[in-house]
Amino acid sequence: MKVAIIATDLDGTFLRDDHQFDHGRFQAQLDQMNAQGQHFVVASGNQLQHCIDVFEGIRGELTYVAENGGLVIDNHGNVLAESLIEPTLYQELLTYVANEPALAGAEISISGKQAAYIRPQDDSPIMRYYLSRLQVVH
């Protein structure tokens, strides 16, 4: 049986603890996979732009399944699938998180195709690492 797809998560799986990988080695592997008709998929809960940034400089066919599956896009920028949350639902979620005592102090981010959005109080180095395209909004 031929392997057609190889999929991986990023943090704790594909990336080392320093959030890096051997670009030269992976490029050679991706070239070989593509030549054999195999496809590489990055499957992550991370923001799409963060996933793209991780693979900056890598050339070849790959697909990003980002935002916990909410956005699937190929390396040519073609959106293959997307799942949107209705505005009324995310407003309910924001209200719930803001008012639920068990979630006091929780950081909130909302991801969209163009950017991720956070409140000023949620602006932190960790948010800025994972959310490459970030807008702080009130």
C-alpha positions in Angstrom: 0.0 0.0 0.0 1.4 3.4 -1.0 1.3 6.3 1.6 -0.5 9.2 -0.1 -0.7 11.7 2.8 1.6 12.5 5.6 0.1 14.8 8.2 1.5 16.3 11.4 0.8 18.7 14.1 3.4 21.4 14.8 4.1 22.0 18.5 5.4 19.0 20.3 5.3 16.9 17.2 7.0 18.3 14.1 8.8 21.2 15.8 11.6 20.8 18.3 11.2 22.4 21.7 12.9 25.6 20.4 10.0 25.8 17.8 12.4 25.1 14.9 13.1 22.2 12.5 15.9 21.3 10.1 14.8 23.2 7.0 17.3 21.6 4.6 16.5 18.1 5.7 12.8 18.7 5.5 13.1 20.4 2.1 14.8 17.3 0.8 12.2 15.0 2.3 9.3 17.2 0.9 11.0 17.1 -2.6 11.1 13.3 -2.4 7.5 13.1 -1.1 6.2 15.3 -3.9 8.2 13.3 -6.5 6.6 10.1 -5.3 3.1 11.7 -5.4 2.8 12.0 -1.6 1.3 15.0 0.0 2.4 16.8 3.2 -0.3 18.3 5.5 0.3 20.6 8.4 -2.6 20.0 10.8 -2.7 22.5 13.6 -4.9 24.5 16.0 -2.6 27.4 15.3 -3.5 30.5 13.2 -3.0 29.9 9.4 -0.5 32.7 9.1 1.6 31.2 11.9 1.7 27.8 10.1 2.7 29.6 6.9 5.4 31.5 8.8 6.8 28.2 10.2 7.3 26.9 6.7 8.7 30.1 5.2 11.3 29.3 2.5 10.1 25.7 2.0 9.0 25.0 -1.6 6.8 22.2 -2.7 3.2 21.0 -2.4 1.7 21.1 1.0 -1.6 21.9 2.6 -2.5 23.7 5.8 -5.3 22.5 8.0 -5.3 25.4 10.5 -7.5 26.9 13.2 -8.4 23.4 14.4 -9.7 22.5 11.0 -11.6 25.8 10.5 -9.5 26.8 7.6 -7.9 24.5 5.0 -5.7 26.1 2.4 -3.0 24.9 0.0 0.4 26.5 -0.5 -0.9 28.4 -3.5 -3.5 30.3 -1.4 -6.5 28.3 -2.6 -9.1 27.9 0.2 -10.2 24.3 0.1 -12.6 24.5 3.1 -13.6 26.9 5.8 -15.9 26.8 8.7 -17.3 30.1 10.1 -18.9 30.8 13.4 -22.0 33.0 13.3 -21.5 36.5 14.8 -24.2 35.9 17.4 -22.5 32.7 18.6 -19.1 34.2 19.0 -20.7 37.2 20.9 -22.3 34.7 23.2 -19.0 33.0 23.7 -17.2 36.2 24.5 -19.8 37.2 27.0 -19.7 33.8 28.6 -15.9 33.9 28.9 -15.9 37.4 30.3 -18.5 36.6 32.9 -17.7 33.0 33.9 -15.8 33.1 37.3 -14.0 29.9 36.5 -12.5 31.6 33.4 -11.4 34.7 35.2 -8.1 35.9 33.7 -8.5 33.8 30.5 -6.9 35.2 27.4 -9.1 35.4 24.4 -8.4 35.4 20.7 -10.7 35.3 17.8 -9.2 34.1 14.5 -10.3 35.2 11.1 -9.0 34.6 7.6 -7.2 38.0 7.6 -6.0 38.3 11.2 -6.5 37.2 14.8 -8.1 39.7 17.2 -7.3 40.1 20.9 -8.2 42.6 23.7 -5.5 44.9 25.0 -5.3 42.9 28.2 -4.6 39.7 26.3 -1.6 41.2 24.4 1.4 39.0 25.4 4.6 37.5 23.9 2.9 34.1 23.7 -0.1 35.5 21.8 2.3 37.4 19.5 4.2 34.2 18.8 1.2 32.1 17.9 -0.8 34.8 16.2 1.4 36.2 13.4 -1.3 38.5 12.0 -2.6 40.2 15.1 -4.9 43.1 15.7 -5.5 44.5 19.2 -9.1 45.7 19.5 -11.3 47.0 22.3 
